[in-house]
């Protein structure tokens, strides 16, 4: 069975590890490692770090095949979540504490990206999105987006 992975932009090339990560197949860094270890194939050949993909390219990861398609008009999802005290803003915790990601809706073919973080004992609003570019624009200091915090001591 072949899985379809979608490019985030209309027909433009994107890096392979970014497309795989956006599709929920792992983190960019972990996928970069797997590419370096020869675990990912692109168009029948071992993929190289920095490989770019275009619509129609075919790949293989974990004995599963995928084909790249253009995602024309595809919009990312955004979710507001009120983080309670006692949850980590992390994907996994080696100590086994609960994480915010365990409380979010399951996504097929995408993954939630946290826009910012809150401490373990802090409550408040968090934003999550499936659009990594949007998350970066919202978080990066160069965009100078105003933020407002209310604290009770």
Secondary structure, 3 states (H helix, E strand, C coil): CEEEEEECCCCCCEEHHHHHHHCCCCCHHHHHHHHHCCCEEECCEECCCCCEECCCCEEEECCEEEEEEECCCCCCCEEEEEECCCCECCCCCCCCCCEHHHHCCCCCCCCCEEECCCCCCCCEEEEEECCHHHHHHHHCHHHCCCCCCCCCC
